[in-house]
Amino acid sequence: MFNDIGPLELITLVVLAVLVFGPDKLPKVIQDVTRTIRKIREFSESAKQDIRSELGPEFKDFEFEDLNPKTFIRKQMDNDELGLKEIRNGFDLKKEMAEVTDVVHGRDSDSSSSSSSSSGSSSGGSVDMTKKPETPDERPPYDADAT
């Protein structure tokens, strides 16, 4: 809960507590705060047990932490009942992006390896993404109003 509080911040909080409550009332305030936190924890555990008993035996392994979306997704990714690992491994982002750039530049994906072939299919060949695309030496028209 307080993992992100550093030692300097903790010392600052203690000094502020001593200044606000005084050294005489500080132990009583600390006892009251700890008693309140303990009661809140007991109340929440009691509520969790009531909810589990009301849900019935079908939900005996139900954890309230699973309601957190991050925890739920992490658990489902580890469980892999949905086959997400196969989908993730079957998707080749570099190949897909190379095909998209080839279509945008109006050339076949096979033409990067051999420029004389024009087969018409856009699947297959590999494209070197580090190499600049071949463009003619024409410059785009200069528009003085756009600058």
C-alpha positions, 0 to 999 in steps of 0.5 A, spaced: 500 500 500 505 504 501 510 502 497 512 508 493 513 512 500 521 514 500 524 515 507 525 522 506 517 522 505 516 518 511 520 522 516 516 528 513 510 525 515 512 523 522 514 530 523 508 533 521 504 528 525 508 530 531 507 538 529 499 537 528 497 532 534 503 534 539 507 529 542 502 527 548 496 525 543 500 522 538 500 515 541 493 515 542 492 517 535 496 512 532 492 507 536 485 509 534 488 509 527 490 502 527 484 500 531 480 503 525 484 500 520 483 493 523 476 494 523 475 496 516 479 489 514 475 485 518 469 488 515 471 487 508 473 480 510 467 478 513 463 481 507 468 477 502 466 471 506 458 473 505 459 474 498 462 467 497 457 463 501 451 467 497 454 465 491 454 458 492 459 452 491 460 453 483 464 460 485 468 456 491 475 458 487 472 465 486 478 471 488 476 478 488 482 480 485 480 477 479 475 483 478 481 487 476 481 487 469 489 487 469 489 481 473 483 477 469 487 478 462 494 476 465 490 470 468 487 468 461 493 469 458 497 464 462 491 459 462 491 460 454 484 456 453 482 461 448 488 459 444 491 466 444 498 464 444 497 461 437 494 467 434 500 471 437 505 467 434 501 466 427 501 474 426 508 476 423 507 484 424 514 485 419 511 481 413 504 485 414 507 492 414 512 490 408 505 488 404 502 494 406 508 498 404 508 495 397 501 496 396 502 503 398 508 504 393 504 500 388 509 495 387 509 487 388 512 484 394 516 479 390 519 485 386 524 487 392 527 481 391 527 481 383 525 487 380 523 483 373 518 479 376 511 482 376 506 476 379 500 480 381 500 476 388 502 480 394 503 475 399 510 471 400 516 475 399 520 478 404 522 485 404 528 489 407 525 494 412 531 498 413 532 499 406 529 506 403 524 504 397 526 506 390 523 512 388 524 516 381 528 522 382 522 527 381 521 532 386 514 533 389 511 540 386 513 546 391 507 550 394 509 556 396 502 558 399 502 551 404 509 554 407 
